[in-house]
Amino acid sequence: MQKVMLVIMGIIGFCGSAFAESSVWVVRQGDLTTYLGGTCHVLRRSDYPLPMEFDKAYRSAEGIVFEADPGLLNSPRMQQLLAREAFYHDGTTLQDVLRPETYRLLEDYCLRNNLDPAAFARLKPATAALSLLSMELQRHGIDQGGVDEHFYQRAVADGKGRQALETVEQQVAFILSMAEGREDRFIEYSLTDLERLEEVFESLIVAWRVGDETTISNLVNADFQQQFPEIYRVLFTERNAAWLPAIEGYIATPEKELILVGVGHLVGDDGLLEVLRQNGYLVEKLRL
């Protein structure tokens, strides 16, 4: 199990050749066209500029569709939501929830990385794991806004229409519920992932740059589905199914949209690309 934390963040991320491929696909139904872009939510400074295919799709699109509204992620509404849902408010602590041996693993990780375990006392397990991930990402210079934020800012500046497939409340609920009923396993695997974060991130970036569906699926989805099938079902299978009617609705309009979702949602046997192919749409890489 090597990818739980990267799956949480949807992390995956220049193509130099005009004939290169990237994680942008064109979906066609007759004369109607929509773009699907596989995104990462955080990047390194060196990962910019983004692949040129993303810019081509953005310039061709009349509207941008995100998983959830990026403009709300740092809003007071989001901060209030996290304050309410991410912490224990009844006196329960993380140490109360975890087995002693699991909590010792967490303490050891904190001490090796000059962190105070007490700082995580009131956090729920999923929130604690996300907090540690955020710190580890920053330590490796993976601290830049990702594809979604980049195009959100551009769309605001350009006055392009912006829509979302789900609410921020739904997205937070999906993420914060991941550890429920499996707190110890989740923390144990998350700590293991953190030790290999830089290596795995680099592998994902390489696959993302060329839009290698098979490799991305193997890196992001296959292991995660095997280790945590119930989380995979909620985070990927069910969300993809919930998004599909809206995506097909966008395809059916004469306007062109650029739909941006975590690239893990696009690939694999039950990914959006394969489902759309099975539903009769022509799905192919966007080429310059």
C-alpha positions as CSV (number, residue, x, y, z in Angstrom):
1,M,0.0,0.0,0.0
2,Q,1.9,3.1,-1.3
3,K,-0.6,5.6,-2.5
4,V,-3.4,6.4,0.1
5,M,-2.1,9.9,0.8
6,L,-1.7,10.8,-2.8
7,V,-5.1,9.5,-3.6
8,I,-6.5,11.7,-0.9
9,M,-5.1,14.8,-2.5
10,G,-5.7,13.7,-6.0
11,I,-2.1,14.3,-6.7
12,I,-0.7,13.3,-10.0
13,G,0.9,16.8,-12.4
14,F,5.3,20.4,-19.6
15,C,5.3,18.7,-22.5
16,G,8.0,20.0,-24.8
17,S,6.9,18.4,-28.1
18,A,4.0,19.7,-30.2
19,F,3.2,16.0,-30.8
20,A,3.3,14.9,-27.2
21,E,0.3,13.6,-25.3
22,S,-0.9,14.7,-21.9
23,S,-3.8,14.1,-19.5
24,V,-6.4,16.0,-21.6
25,W,-9.0,14.1,-23.6
26,V,-11.6,15.1,-26.2
27,V,-15.1,13.6,-25.9
28,R,-17.2,13.8,-29.0
29,Q,-20.8,13.0,-29.9
30,G,-21.4,13.9,-33.5
31,D,-20.4,17.5,-33.9
32,L,-20.5,18.2,-30.1
33,T,-17.2,18.4,-28.2
34,T,-16.3,18.5,-24.5
35,Y,-12.8,18.3,-23.0
36,L,-11.9,16.2,-19.9
37,G,-8.7,17.2,-18.1
38,G,-7.1,15.0,-15.4
39,T,-5.8,17.3,-12.7
40,C,-3.5,17.4,-9.7
41,H,-4.5,19.6,-6.8
42,V,-1.0,20.6,-5.7
43,L,2.2,21.0,-7.7
44,R,5.9,22.0,-7.4
45,R,7.1,25.2,-8.9
46,S,9.0,23.2,-11.5
47,D,5.8,21.6,-12.8
48,Y,4.8,24.9,-14.4
49,P,4.0,25.8,-17.1
50,L,1.3,23.2,-17.5
51,P,1.2,21.0,-20.6
52,M,0.1,23.0,-23.6
53,E,-2.8,20.7,-24.2
54,F,-4.5,22.1,-21.1
55,D,-4.1,25.7,-22.4
56,K,-5.5,24.7,-25.8
57,A,-8.6,23.1,-24.2
58,Y,-9.0,26.1,-21.9
59,R,-8.9,28.6,-24.7
60,S,-11.4,26.5,-26.8
61,A,-13.8,26.1,-23.9
62,E,-16.6,28.5,-23.1
63,G,-17.0,27.3,-19.5
64,I,-15.0,25.5,-16.9
65,V,-16.4,22.7,-14.7
66,F,-14.6,21.7,-11.5
67,E,-15.2,18.9,-9.0
68,A,-16.1,21.5,-6.4
69,D,-15.8,25.3,-6.4
70,P,-12.1,26.1,-5.8
71,G,-13.1,29.6,-4.8
72,L,-14.8,28.2,-1.7
73,L,-11.8,26.1,-0.5
74,N,-10.3,28.9,1.6
75,S,-13.5,30.7,2.3
76,P,-14.9,31.4,5.8
77,R,-17.6,28.9,5.0
78,M,-15.0,26.2,4.4
79,Q,-13.1,27.1,7.6
80,Q,-16.3,26.8,9.6
81,L,-17.1,23.5,8.1
82,L,-13.7,22.1,8.9
83,A,-13.8,23.5,12.4
84,R,-17.0,21.7,12.9
85,E,-16.3,18.3,11.2
86,A,-12.5,17.8,11.4
87,F,-12.2,17.9,15.2
88,Y,-13.5,15.9,18.2
89,H,-15.7,18.2,20.3
90,D,-16.7,15.9,23.1
91,G,-13.4,15.4,24.9
92,T,-12.3,12.5,22.7
93,T,-8.7,12.5,21.6
94,L,-6.9,10.7,18.8
95,Q,-5.1,8.6,21.4
96,D,-8.5,7.4,22.7
97,V,-9.5,6.3,19.2
98,L,-6.3,4.5,18.1
99,R,-4.8,1.3,19.5
100,P,-1.7,2.0,21.7
101,E,0.6,0.5,19.1
102,T,-0.9,2.6,16.3
103,Y,-0.6,5.8,18.4
104,R,3.0,4.9,19.1
105,L,3.7,4.8,15.4
106,L,2.2,8.2,15.1
107,E,4.2,9.5,18.0
108,D,7.4,8.1,16.5
109,Y,6.7,9.7,13.2
110,C,6.1,13.1,14.8
111,L,9.2,12.9,16.9
112,R,11.4,11.9,13.9
113,N,10.0,15.0,12.1
114,N,10.2,17.5,15.0
115,L,6.5,17.6,15.4
116,D,4.5,17.7,18.7
117,P,2.1,14.7,18.8
118,A,-0.1,16.8,21.2
119,A,-0.8,19.2,18.3
120,F,-2.9,16.4,16.7
121,A,-4.8,15.4,19.9
122,R,-8.2,16.7,18.9
123,L,-8.0,15.9,15.2
124,K,-10.0,13.0,13.8
125,P,-7.8,10.3,12.1
126,A,-8.5,11.5,8.5
127,T,-7.8,15.1,9.4
128,A,-4.6,14.1,11.2
129,A,-3.4,12.2,8.2
130,L,-4.2,15.1,5.9
131,S,-2.3,17.5,8.2
132,L,0.7,15.3,8.1
133,L,0.5,15.0,4.4
134,S,0.3,18.8,4.0
135,M,3.4,19.2,6.1
136,E,5.3,16.5,4.1
137,L,4.3,18.0,0.8
138,Q,5.6,21.4,1.8
139,R,8.9,19.9,3.0
140,H,9.4,18.5,-0.5
141,G,8.5,21.7,-2.2
142,I,5.1,20.4,-3.4
143,D,3.4,23.6,-2.3
144,Q,2.1,25.3,-5.4
145,G,-1.5,25.6,-6.4
146,G,-2.6,22.8,-8.7
147,V,-4.4,22.6,-12.1
148,D,-7.8,23.4,-10.6
149,E,-6.6,26.6,-8.8
150,H,-4.6,27.7,-11.9
151,F,-7.6,27.5,-14.2
152,Y,-10.0,28.9,-11.6
153,Q,-7.9,32.0,-11.4
154,R,-7.7,32.3,-15.1
155,A,-11.5,31.8,-15.6
156,V,-12.2,34.5,-13.0
157,A,-9.8,36.9,-14.7
158,D,-11.2,36.0,-18.2
159,G,-14.9,36.1,-17.1
160,K,-15.5,32.5,-18.2
161,G,-18.4,30.6,-16.7
162,R,-17.6,28.3,-13.8
163,Q,-19.6,25.3,-12.5
164,A,-19.1,22.4,-10.2
165,L,-20.0,18.7,-10.1
166,E,-20.5,18.6,-6.3
167,T,-20.5,20.9,-3.3
168,V,-17.6,21.6,-1.1
169,E,-19.7,20.1,1.8
170,Q,-20.0,16.9,-0.2
171,Q,-16.3,16.8,-0.9
172,V,-15.3,17.4,2.7
173,A,-17.7,14.7,3.9
174,F,-16.2,12.2,1.4
175,I,-12.6,12.9,2.6
176,L,-13.2,13.1,6.3
177,S,-15.2,9.9,6.4
178,M,-12.4,7.8,4.9
179,A,-11.0,6.6,8.2
180,E,-14.3,5.8,9.9
181,G,-14.4,2.2,11.1
182,R,-10.8,1.6,10.0
183,E,-8.9,4.2,12.0
184,D,-5.9,2.1,12.8
185,R,-5.4,0.7,9.4
186,F,-5.8,4.1,7.8
187,I,-3.2,5.8,10.1
188,E,-0.7,2.9,9.7
189,Y,-0.9,3.0,5.9
190,S,-0.9,6.8,5.8
191,L,2.3,6.9,7.8
192,T,3.9,4.3,5.5
193,D,2.9,6.4,2.4
194,L,4.4,9.5,3.9
195,E,7.9,7.9,4.0
196,R,7.8,7.4,0.3
197,L,5.8,10.4,-0.8
198,E,8.5,12.1,-2.9
199,E,9.3,8.9,-4.8
200,V,5.6,8.1,-5.6
201,F,4.8,11.7,-6.4
202,E,7.6,11.8,-9.0
203,S,6.4,8.5,-10.6
204,L,2.9,9.9,-10.9
205,I,4.1,13.2,-12.4
206,V,5.9,11.3,-15.1
207,A,2.8,9.2,-16.0
208,W,0.6,12.3,-15.8
209,R,2.8,14.3,-18.3
210,V,2.1,11.7,-21.0
211,G,-1.4,10.8,-20.0
212,D,-0.5,7.1,-19.5
213,E,-3.8,5.7,-18.5
214,T,-2.5,2.3,-17.6
215,T,0.3,3.5,-15.4
216,I,-1.8,6.1,-13.7
217,S,-4.4,3.5,-13.0
218,N,-1.8,1.1,-11.6
219,L,-0.2,3.8,-9.4
220,V,-3.3,5.5,-8.1
221,N,-6.3,3.2,-8.3
222,A,-5.3,-0.5,-8.3
223,D,-3.5,-0.7,-5.0
224,F,-5.9,1.6,-3.3
225,Q,-8.9,-0.4,-4.6
226,Q,-7.3,-3.6,-3.3
227,Q,-6.4,-2.3,0.2
228,F,-9.4,-0.1,0.8
229,P,-12.2,-1.2,-1.5
230,E,-14.9,0.4,0.6
231,I,-13.2,3.8,0.4
232,Y,-12.4,3.4,-3.3
233,R,-16.1,2.7,-3.9
234,V,-17.2,5.9,-2.2
235,L,-14.4,8.2,-3.4
236,F,-14.2,6.9,-7.0
237,T,-17.0,4.6,-8.2
238,E,-20.0,6.3,-6.6
239,R,-18.7,9.8,-7.2
240,N,-18.0,9.0,-10.9
241,A,-21.6,7.6,-11.2
242,A,-23.0,10.7,-9.5
243,W,-21.1,13.0,-11.9
244,L,-21.8,11.1,-15.1
245,P,-25.3,12.5,-15.8
246,A,-24.0,16.1,-15.5
247,I,-21.0,15.3,-17.7
248,E,-23.2,13.8,-20.3
249,G,-25.4,16.9,-20.1
250,Y,-22.4,19.1,-20.8
251,I,-21.4,16.9,-23.8
252,A,-24.9,17.3,-25.2
253,T,-24.8,21.1,-25.3
254,P,-23.4,23.1,-28.3
255,E,-21.1,25.0,-26.0
256,K,-17.6,23.5,-25.3
257,E,-16.7,22.9,-21.7
258,L,-13.4,21.9,-20.0
259,I,-14.2,19.6,-17.2
260,L,-11.4,19.2,-14.7
261,V,-11.4,16.3,-12.2
262,G,-8.6,14.4,-10.4
263,V,-6.9,12.2,-13.0
264,G,-7.6,9.1,-10.9
265,H,-11.3,9.6,-11.7
266,L,-10.7,9.3,-15.4
267,V,-8.6,6.1,-15.7
268,G,-9.2,2.4,-15.1
269,D,-12.0,0.0,-15.9
270,D,-14.6,2.0,-14.0
271,G,-13.0,5.4,-14.8
272,L,-15.0,8.1,-16.6
273,L,-13.1,7.7,-19.8
274,E,-14.0,4.0,-20.1
275,V,-17.6,4.5,-19.0
276,L,-18.0,7.3,-21.7
277,R,-16.5,5.0,-24.3
278,Q,-18.9,2.2,-23.4
279,N,-21.8,4.7,-23.6
280,G,-21.0,5.4,-27.2
281,Y,-18.9,8.5,-27.1
282,L,-15.7,9.0,-29.1
283,V,-12.9,9.6,-26.5
284,E,-9.4,10.4,-27.6
285,K,-6.3,12.3,-26.5
286,L,-6.2,16.0,-27.3
287,R,-3.3,16.6,-29.6
288,L,-1.8,19.8,-30.7
